[in-house]
Amino acid sequence: MHSYFLGYSVFKSWLTFALVICCTITSIQAQANIYTWTDENGIVHFSDQPHAKADIFPIDVAPVSKPPKQPTNKNSATSAQGNNGDSRHLLFDTELPKHTKPSSIQIMSPLHEQTIRNNEGIITLSAVANRTMDKGHTAKLYLDGKAYGKSQTRLDWRLVDIDRGSHQLQVKLLKYGKVIASSEKITVFLHRASRLHPNRP
């Protein structure tokens, strides 16, 4: 019976030794040595810590590899502590591009399909743009698809001696001579007295 318990104790001790080795190998903090000793009661102990009169069992354990360090990017988002102590997510440390409204220009008068009565064939036109007419900005008037006069910084025109009938008007916004916006085309009807029949519209 004594031999049975002695054999069981030795088996239990070696089983504990095997478990310690497995745990040591799989541990994040891998150790290179296992220490074993027998106390005054005949009990075998195993440990990864040094002990007086302990036998040392060296074990080759591959070092645990560290995850690769993530590259830093100056444009990546960072976090900082807010006034109340919580962590706040900040925007990129570089300035974001400013979004501006697209350039636009439109004719205010005359109105589309408006009838204009003027025996001298005069049509006055005014427009509005969402850009200040400086720093290279100009506007050009188109009558029936053809440029009327030169580009100018003013947004009003006076067309003289225009033939009676229907006409198409359009204004284009330019920057340093390049078209950046165009108004919608409108049609106007000009009535003026005929030279042959001055009493007719």
BAFI-3210 file (N, C-alpha, C; in Angstrom, 3 decimals, decimal comma, padded with zeros to 6 digits):
// residues 201
n [1|2|3|4|5|6|7|8|9|10|11|12|13|14|15|16|17|18|19|20|21|22|23|24|25|26|27|28|29|30|31|32|33|34|35|36|37|38|39|40|41|42|43|44|45|46|47|48|49|50|51|52|53|54|55|56|57|58|59|60|61|62|63|64|65|66|67|68|69|70|71|72|73|74|75|76|77|78|79|80|81|82|83|84|85|86|87|88|89|90|91|92|93|94|95|96|97|98|99|100|101|102|103|104|105|106|107|108|109|110|111|112|113|114|115|116|117|118|119|120|121|122|123|124|125|126|127|128|129|130|131|132|133|134|135|136|137|138|139|140|141|142|143|144|145|146|147|148|149|150|151|152|153|154|155|156|157|158|159|160|161|162|163|164|165|166|167|168|169|170|171|172|173|174|175|176|177|178|179|180|181|182|183|184|185|186|187|188|189|190|191|192|193|194|195|196|197|198|199|200|201]
n.u [000,830|001,971|003,821|002,129|000,969|003,289|004,077|001,927|002,209|004,643|003,892|001,942|003,517|005,229|003,310|002,435|004,797|004,945|002,724|003,505|005,669|004,390|002,712|004,613|005,943|003,963|003,448|003,297|005,406|007,973|010,105|013,485|014,357|013,477|012,750|013,233|012,570|012,728|010,839|011,010|009,031|008,983|007,752|007,630|008,483|007,799|008,844|008,988|010,582|013,654|015,025|016,285|018,620|017,531|017,054|018,023|016,336|017,036|015,249|014,547|012,986|011,204|011,461|008,763|007,287|006,967|004,203|004,253|005,356|003,138|003,200|003,751|001,830|001,734|-000,591|-002,518|-005,324|-005,477|-005,764|-006,918|-007,069|-010,087|-011,739|-013,235|-011,870|-012,275|-011,497|-011,058|-011,722|-009,693|-009,499|-007,622|-004,242|-003,359|-004,407|-007,647|-008,903|-010,566|-013,943|-015,519|-018,242|-019,439|-018,694|-021,054|-023,408|-026,081|-028,796|-030,600|-032,359|-033,408|-036,439|-037,006|-038,488|-039,599|-041,290|-039,996|-040,343|-039,044|-038,219|-035,709|-034,288|-033,056|-031,759|-031,520|-029,524|-028,972|-026,960|-026,076|-023,517|-021,851|-019,338|-016,801|-016,089|-013,203|-009,643|-009,025|-011,533|-014,066|-016,864|-018,843|-021,057|-023,376|-025,032|-027,500|-025,839|-023,355|-020,477|-020,979|-019,577|-016,758|-015,095|-015,946|-015,813|-018,066|-021,530|-023,652|-025,294|-025,809|-027,487|-027,529|-029,435|-030,626|-032,011|-035,505|-037,580|-037,123|-034,631|-031,719|-030,180|-027,250|-024,982|-021,573|-019,230|-015,911|-012,506|-009,480|-009,751|-010,744|-013,634|-015,681|-018,219|-021,617|-024,590|-028,115|-029,682|-031,735|-034,720|-035,807|-038,276|-038,152|-039,775|-040,037|-040,559|-041,084|-039,019|-040,156|-042,795|-043,653|-045,667|-046,300|-045,854]
n.v [-001,203|001,218|001,502|001,886|004,409|005,913|005,592|006,823|009,421|010,161|009,994|011,977|014,166|014,311|014,744|017,246|018,599|018,383|019,908|022,415|022,917|023,083|025,286|027,163|027,316|028,280|030,668|034,251|035,611|034,049|031,671|030,603|028,545|025,720|024,981|022,419|020,610|018,593|018,493|018,306|016,523|014,791|015,608|016,526|019,490|021,941|024,835|028,097|029,890|030,637|028,442|027,442|024,765|023,614|021,695|022,486|022,754|023,426|025,028|025,400|028,036|029,692|033,145|035,392|036,976|040,446|042,482|044,148|047,511|050,117|052,303|055,778|058,614|061,906|062,969|061,447|060,789|062,103|061,857|063,713|065,153|066,435|069,335|068,328|066,094|063,741|061,575|062,922|062,768|064,028|066,059|065,749|066,832|068,490|071,244|071,171|071,182|074,123|074,347|075,869|077,702|076,958|079,035|081,405|083,052|085,167|086,440|089,293|091,202|091,923|089,921|086,420|085,758|088,258|091,150|093,867|097,230|099,533|102,085|102,837|100,621|099,762|097,803|097,187|095,525|093,702|091,913|089,474|088,209|085,662|086,307|088,672|091,303|091,440|090,857|089,590|088,773|089,020|089,871|088,809|089,643|087,879|087,990|086,503|084,246|085,303|087,182|090,281|093,245|093,990|092,174|093,028|094,612|095,544|094,708|095,370|096,237|098,083|097,719|098,809|099,929|097,499|094,992|094,578|091,948|088,550|087,793|086,204|086,110|085,950|085,711|085,450|084,458|085,234|084,377|085,716|085,605|083,044|081,065|080,590|080,371|080,329|082,036|081,192|080,924|083,437|084,559|087,398|089,700|092,144|095,073|097,519|100,565|100,285|101,433|101,704|101,510|103,406|103,606|101,109|098,502]
n.w [000,000|000,779|-001,235|-003,339|-002,807|-002,857|-005,504|-006,756|-005,792|-006,959|-009,638|-009,686|-009,093|-011,331|-013,261|-012,514|-012,992|-015,786|-016,532|-015,566|-017,220|-019,728|-019,311|-018,844|-021,273|-022,985|-021,815|-021,760|-020,600|-021,039|-019,510|-018,979|-017,372|-015,238|-011,896|-009,519|-006,492|-003,520|-000,618|003,063|003,637|001,603|-000,687|-004,026|-005,634|-008,139|-009,940|-011,503|-010,369|-008,735|-006,162|-002,990|-002,983|-005,231|-008,179|-011,488|-014,547|-017,656|-020,282|-023,648|-024,974|-027,403|-027,995|-027,362|-029,995|-030,690|-031,666|-034,856|-035,010|-035,501|-038,280|-037,996|-038,876|-039,913|-040,791|-039,684|-037,543|-034,249|-030,675|-027,892|-024,583|-023,444|-022,044|-019,970|-019,291|-020,709|-023,483|-026,632|-030,079|-032,547|-035,536|-038,620|-038,396|-040,317|-042,325|-043,611|-046,978|-048,094|-048,832|-051,445|-052,878|-056,153|-058,982|-060,239|-062,405|-063,350|-065,304|-064,451|-065,435|-068,764|-068,296|-068,978|-072,108|-072,222|-073,514|-075,225|-075,884|-077,935|-079,978|-080,819|-080,721|-078,343|-075,750|-072,401|-070,060|-067,086|-064,755|-062,198|-060,102|-058,134|-057,413|-056,643|-058,789|-059,447|-059,335|-061,769|-062,666|-065,072|-067,212|-069,996|-072,618|-074,636|-077,665|-079,410|-079,636|-080,298|-079,333|-077,733|-077,849|-075,657|-072,962|-069,580|-066,341|-065,148|-064,536|-066,173|-069,210|-072,242|-075,001|-078,300|-081,112|-081,966|-084,012|-084,696|-083,415|-082,184|-079,762|-078,452|-075,325|-073,288|-070,562|-069,671|-067,183|-066,577|-065,749|-065,821|-068,581|-069,031|-069,267|-066,501|-065,583|-066,731|-067,618|-067,748|-070,937|-072,237|-073,874|-075,597|-076,848|-079,158|-079,941|-082,319|-084,161|-087,631|-090,322|-092,767|-092,172|-089,885|-088,008|-087,225|-084,765]
ca.u [000,000|002,876|004,403|001,086|000,874|004,538|004,025|000,926|002,776|005,641|003,152|001,301|004,565|005,674|002,211|002,520|005,988|004,606|001,818|004,288|006,460|003,480|002,279|005,769|006,235|002,908|003,312|003,816|006,707|008,628|011,305|014,469|014,693|012,489|013,413|012,516|013,202|011,909|010,868|011,269|007,954|009,109|006,920|008,416|007,942|008,297|008,585|009,808|011,366|014,783|014,787|017,487|018,821|016,683|017,687|017,628|016,082|016,961|014,266|014,650|011,679|011,336|010,937|007,475|007,486|006,114|003,513|004,981|004,980|002,377|003,853|003,076|001,536|001,373|-001,960|-003,468|-006,087|-004,940|-006,741|-006,434|-007,963|-010,944|-011,805|-013,829|-011,020|-012,514|-010,673|-011,795|-011,099|-009,431|-009,362|-006,253|-003,508|-003,155|-005,622|-008,469|-009,182|-011,793|-014,901|-016,156|-019,356|-019,050|-018,998|-022,336|-023,837|-027,423|-029,380|-031,696|-033,307|-034,856|-036,876|-037,148|-039,666|-040,162|-041,432|-039,387|-040,769|-038,129|-038,047|-034,298|-033,669|-032,181|-032,046|-030,628|-029,418|-028,182|-026,723|-025,502|-022,600|-021,471|-017,918|-016,453|-015,495|-011,822|-008,677|-009,106|-012,896|-014,773|-018,088|-019,028|-022,430|-023,552|-026,302|-027,763|-024,706|-022,120|-020,040|-021,392|-018,623|-015,628|-015,303|-015,952|-015,987|-019,443|-022,522|-024,808|-025,010|-026,798|-027,406|-028,079|-029,793|-030,867|-033,124|-036,750|-037,741|-036,693|-033,176|-031,269|-029,163|-026,542|-023,804|-020,581|-018,277|-014,561|-011,395|-008,289|-010,111|-011,294|-015,027|-015,866|-019,659|-022,489|-025,987|-029,067|-030,040|-033,107|-035,200|-036,609|-038,923|-037,996|-040,694|-039,666|-041,273|-040,403|-038,703|-041,108|-044,127|-043,323|-046,788|-046,450|-044,970]
ca.v [000,000|002,360|001,642|002,434|005,855|006,521|005,669|007,827|010,727|010,462|010,268|013,292|015,182|014,451|015,363|018,678|019,088|018,524|021,049|023,632|023,138|023,542|026,637|028,053|027,506|029,091|031,930|035,435|035,841|032,741|031,524|029,690|027,468|025,168|024,583|021,333|020,160|017,732|019,031|017,339|015,534|013,948|016,118|017,149|020,776|022,519|026,267|028,856|030,793|029,947|027,961|026,843|023,327|023,152|021,275|023,377|022,125|024,469|024,786|026,332|028,599|030,762|034,422|035,833|038,106|041,595|042,935|045,224|048,863|050,783|053,537|057,018|059,502|063,224|063,302|060,556|061,440|061,973|062,088|064,607|065,254|067,605|070,103|067,522|064,952|062,591|061,543|063,413|062,456|065,260|065,972|065,709|068,002|069,385|072,000|070,597|072,155|074,873|074,116|077,108|077,527|077,133|080,356|081,470|084,364|085,076|087,682|089,759|091,858|091,648|088,578|085,485|085,957|089,593|091,998|095,182|098,182|100,658|102,400|102,998|099,299|099,710|096,782|097,288|094,220|093,669|090,549|089,373|087,069|085,391|086,628|090,086|091,522|091,895|089,761|088,869|088,430|089,885|089,291|089,090|089,465|087,214|088,276|085,496|083,332|085,994|088,136|091,668|094,111|093,382|091,786|094,179|094,300|095,906|093,682|095,951|096,524|098,850|097,318|099,900|099,677|096,064|094,766|094,083|090,503|087,806|087,719|085,360|086,781|085,133|086,352|084,492|084,963|084,793|084,685|085,821|085,228|081,690|081,001|079,784|080,217|080,875|082,188|080,544|081,732|083,938|085,108|088,613|090,127|093,585|095,745|098,890|101,036|100,025|102,635|101,797|101,678|103,902|103,491|099,710|098,120]
ca.w [000,000|000,830|-002,581|-004,217|-002,579|-003,300|-006,967|-007,122|-005,484|-007,984|-010,886|-009,550|-009,160|-012,716|-013,992|-012,204|-013,699|-017,199|-016,653|-015,363|-018,431|-020,782|-018,996|-018,973|-022,690|-023,591|-021,096|-022,438|-020,021|-021,126|-018,696|-019,563|-016,442|-014,316|-010,658|-008,818|-005,255|-002,653|000,745|004,138|003,651|000,433|-001,770|-005,089|-006,047|-009,392|-009,982|-012,446|-009,553|-008,069|-004,800|-002,412|-003,179|-006,324|-009,429|-012,575|-015,836|-018,702|-021,347|-024,772|-025,311|-028,395|-027,461|-027,893|-030,905|-030,454|-032,892|-035,540|-034,628|-036,545|-038,730|-037,627|-039,996|-039,406|-041,190|-039,032|-036,481|-032,914|-029,621|-026,841|-023,454|-023,482|-020,814|-018,914|-019,002|-021,562|-024,686|-027,779|-031,355|-033,271|-036,973|-039,091|-037,945|-041,451|-042,628|-044,667|-048,037|-047,923|-049,907|-051,858|-053,789|-057,551|-059,546|-060,951|-062,890|-063,922|-065,809|-063,615|-066,338|-068,808|-067,959|-070,096|-072,947|-072,011|-074,701|-075,030|-076,915|-078,026|-081,390|-081,123|-080,643|-077,161|-074,724|-071,235|-069,387|-065,854|-064,257|-060,863|-059,961|-056,749|-057,294|-056,763|-060,103|-059,364|-059,388|-063,028|-063,037|-066,017|-067,764|-071,419|-073,078|-075,934|-078,324|-080,454|-079,737|-080,642|-078,316|-077,970|-077,170|-074,977|-071,562|-068,682|-064,920|-064,772|-064,853|-066,858|-070,615|-073,005|-076,396|-079,114|-082,508|-082,176|-084,924|-084,112|-083,463|-080,993|-079,589|-077,345|-074,518|-072,310|-069,976|-069,185|-066,200|-066,927|-064,856|-066,663|-069,934|-069,106|-068,807|-065,296|-065,328|-067,777|-067,230|-068,636|-072,098|-072,216|-075,141|-075,474|-078,096|-079,306|-080,857|-082,668|-085,366|-088,895|-091,076|-093,861|-091,576|-088,534|-087,066|-086,792|-083,676]
c.u [000,870|003,491|003,396|000,991|002,125|004,559|003,042|001,461|003,802|004,962|002,502|002,320|005,021|004,572|002,203|003,688|005,685|003,692|002,561|005,094|005,579|003,053|003,413|006,072|005,233|002,739|003,897|005,205|007,435|009,914|012,226|014,761|013,475|013,250|012,558|013,312|012,199|012,019|011,057|010,177|007,978|008,274|007,800|007,711|008,583|007,927|009,447|010,629|012,490|014,438|016,063|017,482|017,952|017,542|017,124|017,481|015,985|016,006|014,454|013,251|011,904|010,762|009,638|007,697|006,492|005,419|004,271|004,443|004,291|003,091|003,029|002,909|001,092|-000,055|-002,991|-004,138|-005,448|-006,034|-006,114|-007,482|-008,758|-010,951|-012,357|-013,050|-011,242|-011,665|-011,516|-011,008|-010,941|-009,355|-007,898|-005,540|-003,142|-004,475|-006,366|-008,746|-010,526|-012,700|-015,613|-017,286|-018,879|-019,463|-020,319|-022,617|-025,204|-027,938|-030,582|-032,783|-032,640|-035,151|-036,991|-038,516|-040,361|-040,229|-040,910|-039,811|-039,831|-037,810|-036,583|-033,547|-032,704|-032,669|-031,040|-030,675|-028,560|-028,093|-026,160|-024,647|-022,276|-019,967|-017,729|-015,708|-014,135|-010,929|-008,874|-010,497|-013,483|-016,017|-018,208|-020,464|-022,442|-024,967|-026,460|-026,538|-023,386|-021,780|-020,440|-020,449|-017,510|-016,007|-015,197|-016,155|-017,369|-020,400|-023,807|-024,364|-026,155|-026,591|-028,156|-028,327|-029,895|-032,095|-034,338|-036,821|-037,267|-035,170|-032,856|-030,116|-028,552|-025,317|-022,881|-019,612|-016,904|-013,573|-010,118|-008,572|-010,697|-012,696|-015,137|-017,334|-020,431|-023,903|-026,869|-029,397|-031,506|-033,438|-036,065|-037,166|-038,875|-038,968|-040,209|-040,342|-040,432|-040,140|-039,666|-042,512|-043,904|-044,445|-047,005|-045,466|-043,812]
c.v [001,260|002,606|002,250|003,943|006,578|006,664|006,732|009,228|011,137|010,796|011,642|014,408|015,394|015,060|016,865|019,319|019,325|019,718|022,365|023,956|023,685|024,992|027,630|028,352|028,437|030,433|033,071|035,762|034,504|032,747|030,483|028,496|027,029|024,635|023,522|020,926|019,341|018,242|017,920|016,280|014,632|014,408|016,869|018,423|021,214|023,999|026,904|029,912|030,030|029,573|027,306|025,330|022,781|022,707|022,129|022,575|023,237|024,069|025,849|026,780|029,748|032,049|034,808|037,078|039,218|041,992|044,070|046,584|049,549|052,061|054,746|057,891|060,837|063,591|062,426|061,288|061,169|062,237|062,954|064,675|066,534|068,304|069,289|066,246|063,762|062,712|061,937|063,116|063,735|065,003|065,910|066,990|068,925|070,053|071,372|071,638|072,843|074,676|075,432|076,799|077,703|078,511|080,297|082,915|084,190|086,458|088,051|090,446|092,057|090,200|087,716|085,673|087,291|090,353|093,392|096,077|099,385|100,923|102,596|101,672|099,147|098,634|096,985|095,963|094,367|092,227|090,620|088,107|086,869|085,570|088,142|090,285|092,196|090,663|088,907|088,478|089,483|089,160|089,696|088,747|088,813|087,482|087,310|084,622|083,979|087,024|089,550|092,560|093,310|092,946|093,009|093,724|094,698|094,805|094,292|096,371|097,355|098,524|098,357|099,420|098,174|095,908|094,240|092,563|089,854|087,708|086,871|086,058|085,804|085,898|085,267|085,184|084,366|085,155|084,586|085,276|083,839|081,666|080,075|079,603|080,873|080,964|081,357|081,484|082,162|084,505|086,332|088,976|091,653|094,112|097,178|099,275|100,757|101,340|102,835|102,061|102,128|103,771|102,059|099,382|097,273]
c.w [000,000|-000,540|-003,543|-004,072|-003,026|-004,816|-007,429|-006,887|-006,528|-009,302|-010,848|-009,664|-010,588|-013,600|-013,755|-012,926|-015,174|-017,423|-016,489|-016,601|-019,553|-020,550|-019,169|-020,425|-023,327|-022,905|-021,902|-021,919|-019,937|-020,314|-019,319|-018,672|-015,625|-013,107|-009,957|-007,576|-004,466|-001,233|001,765|004,244|002,429|-000,746|-002,762|-005,537|-007,363|-009,415|-011,064|-011,726|-008,866|-006,634|-004,295|-002,608|-004,304|-007,495|-010,562|-013,861|-016,886|-019,813|-022,421|-025,181|-026,282|-027,827|-028,151|-028,754|-030,609|-031,742|-033,530|-035,142|-035,786|-036,963|-038,343|-038,847|-039,434|-039,725|-040,502|-037,890|-035,141|-031,913|-028,552|-025,760|-023,556|-022,144|-019,669|-018,667|-019,886|-022,815|-025,875|-029,041|-032,166|-034,759|-037,340|-038,688|-039,097|-041,795|-043,793|-045,741|-047,807|-049,129|-050,219|-052,827|-055,228|-058,056|-060,304|-061,350|-063,526|-064,323|-064,945|-064,446|-067,696|-068,425|-069,211|-070,782|-072,674|-073,340|-074,385|-076,198|-076,877|-079,499|-081,791|-081,049|-079,476|-076,189|-073,594|-070,474|-068,150|-065,364|-062,851|-060,809|-058,483|-056,527|-057,399|-058,063|-059,969|-059,434|-060,639|-063,465|-063,982|-066,493|-069,226|-071,802|-074,466|-076,444|-079,496|-080,718|-080,077|-079,572|-078,707|-077,160|-076,503|-073,562|-070,679|-067,250|-064,420|-065,218|-065,416|-068,260|-071,208|-074,484|-077,235|-080,544|-082,812|-083,070|-084,177|-084,288|-082,157|-080,971|-078,355|-076,639|-073,522|-071,826|-069,440|-068,243|-066,514|-065,818|-065,659|-068,068|-070,096|-068,518|-067,602|-064,942|-066,462|-067,253|-068,159|-069,798|-071,980|-073,593|-074,857|-076,856|-078,172|-080,358|-081,076|-083,976|-086,605|-089,620|-092,244|-093,332|-090,113|-087,537|-086,596|-085,681|-084,191]
res [m|h|s|y|f|l|g|y|s|v|f|k|s|w|l|t|f|a|l|v|i|c|c|t|i|t|s|i|q|a|q|a|n|i|y|t|w|t|d|e|n|g|i|v|h|f|s|d|q|p|h|a|k|a|d|i|f|p|i|d|v|a|p|v|s|k|p|p|k|q|p|t|n|k|n|s|a|t|s|a|q|g|n|n|g|d|s|r|h|l|l|f|d|t|e|l|p|k|h|t|k|p|s|s|i|q|i|m|s|p|l|h|e|q|t|i|r|n|n|e|g|i|i|t|l|s|a|v|a|n|r|t|m|d|k|g|h|t|a|k|l|y|l|d|g|k|a|y|g|k|s|q|t|r|l|d|w|r|l|v|d|i|d|r|g|s|h|q|l|q|v|k|l|l|k|y|g|k|v|i|a|s|s|e|k|i|t|v|f|l|h|r|a|s|r|l|h|p|n|r|p]
***
